[in-house]
Amino acid sequence: MFTGIIEETGIIKSLSMKGGNLHLQVEASFAGKLRLNESVSHNGACLSVIPISKARYEVMAVKETLVRTNLKHLKVGEKVNLERSLPANGRIDGHFVQGHIDGTVKCTAVKKLKGSHEFIFVCKKEDSKYIVEKGSIALNGVSLTVAAVKSTSFSVAIIPYTFKHTNFSSINAGDEVNVEYDILGKYLVRYLEKTKK
């Protein structure tokens, strides 16, 4: 379980395919504190780590993860949003984020506003039922509030701190980001759909 509050951006140091799985080596300041198989969110996707050194660790993304996420597009040297799992006595500063990516959404526009940035994303029509104005959504692992919703698109406002301390600063129109819809909303929609039958 995560909160969507990014701890830092790690740097992809190496990428390799082995048996259909993508192995990533990541450089991060907390690498030396990680335990074997500890869960870390990478652009919102929960992956188990293998510590290598005080500065690096390795994770593996299986085929299912590659199909659903933007991890398949990562390149050496790129930044990836990182968050370690929430301790049982931790504070929920964002919202409940599972690290289970629902898919990707494409950025269609980035607008620089006075004091913030607005990002607009297109989504599948069938997924729009999970998005509500002023509701929670996780994009590349970042807990965000939905600013506006249309039938096949939505927007979020990114404050300067988030823009600077996550990889949102490198997202441009045409880029895909990982999306995890609010788990509470998904359960509610599922319940309502079942009661209609």
LINBEL-V691489 format. One record per backbone hydrogen bond with DSSP energy under -1.0 kcal/mol. CO is the residue of the C=O (numbers start at 1). NH is the residue of the N-H. Records with the same first field share a line. If there is no record, write none. Layout:
CO = NH, NH
This chain:
1 = 86
2 = 97
3 = 95
4 = 143
8 = 82
10 = 80
11 = 27
12 = 77
14 = 25
16 = 23
18 = 21
21 = 18
22 = 61
23 = 16
24 = 59
25 = 13, 14
26 = 57
27 = 11
28 = 31
30 = 33
31 = 34
35 = 38
38 = 49
39 = 85
40 = 47
41 = 83
42 = 45
45 = 42
47 = 40
49 = 37
50 = 58
54 = 32
55 = 28
56 = 52, 53
57 = 26
58 = 50
59 = 24
61 = 22
62 = 66
63 = 67
64 = 68
65 = 69
70 = 73
71 = 74
75 = 78
78 = 12
80 = 10
81 = 43
82 = 7, 8
83 = 41
87 = 90
91 = 93
97 = 2
99 = 46
103 = 179
105 = 177
106 = 122
107 = 174
109 = 120
111 = 118
113 = 115
116 = 113
117 = 158
118 = 111
119 = 156
120 = 108, 109
121 = 154
122 = 106
124 = 127
127 = 130
128 = 131
132 = 135
135 = 146
137 = 144
138 = 180
139 = 142
142 = 139
144 = 137
146 = 134
148 = 155
152 = 123
153 = 150
154 = 121
155 = 147, 148
156 = 119
158 = 117
159 = 163
160 = 164
161 = 165
167 = 170
168 = 171
172 = 175
175 = 107
177 = 105
178 = 140
179 = 102, 103
180 = 138
182 = 186
183 = 187
184 = 188
185 = 189
186 = 190
187 = 191
188 = 192
189 = 193
190 = 194
191 = 195
192 = 196
